[in-house]
């Protein structure tokens, strides 16, 4: 009796897909995010604490996650799950820093790309603004999102997702 033929090795398992995490409660670019994700074939997870109703887009690649109410609960959920090669859309600078610390990409709804080179300055500026508000000085809020900012966001998200996909495929 002869030995059975050696088993054919299985092909390597597919790489995990890129996921876009959206800090959802105050995000003005959810629809734009869905369009980019659909075109590039990636999934989206919109995380909110339910403080503002968000209509689910009824798209198969979008998952809505509602976490408990409280400061930073949605941020914690994202920061605990995001992985290297994923992308986070957030206006929250500390969340962007936490995502970068996990080797993920992060960008704001205006298309500003957070990096190791600029996140420290942004965190410091945030603290200065917080201190100014506490002392009674008006610091103003973010400007309304205009067409140019939306276009910048679309370009930045497309670039970030393409780079994430390339980095995943090279591993």
C-alpha positions, 0 to 999 in steps of 0.5 A, a space after each residue: 500500500 502506498 502513502 497517500 499523495 501529500 495534501 495540496 497546500 491551501 492558498 493563503 487566506 485573504 487579507 482583511 479588508 480595509 474598514 472606514 470607521 466614522 465617528 458618526 454623531 456630528 459627521 457631516 460627510 457620511 454620504 460622501 464616505 458611503 460613495 467612496 466606500 462603494 466605489 473602492 469596495 470597502 466597508 464602513 462602520 458608523 459609530 454613534 452614541 445615539 445623541 443625534 438620530 442617524 438614518 441607516 443608509 440601507 447599504 450592504 457595506 455599511 454597519 451602524 453601531 450605537 454605543 452607550 451615552 457618555 463622553 468618549 464612548 464612541 471614540 473608545 469603541 473605534 479606538 479599541 477596534 481599528 487596526 493598521 490599514 483602516 481609516 477613521 473619519 473624525 473631527 476629534 483630535 484625541 481620537 485621531 491620535 489614538 487611531 494613529 497610535 494603532 497604525 491606522 489612518 485618520 482624517 477630518 471631514 474637511 480632508 485634513 489628514 492627521 499624521 505623526 508629524 502634525 497630531 502633536 501640534 493639533 493636540 496642543 492647540 486643542 488644549 490651548 483653545 480649551 483653556 481659552 474657553 475656560 477663561 471666558 474667551 470666545 474661540 469660535 467653532 468650526 466653519 460650515 462645510 462648503 463645496 471646497 471642503 467636501 471636495 478636499 475630503 473626497 480626495 483625501 478619503 480616496 487617497 487614504 483608502 487607496 493607500 490602506 488597500 496597497 499597504 494591506 496587499 503588500 503584507 
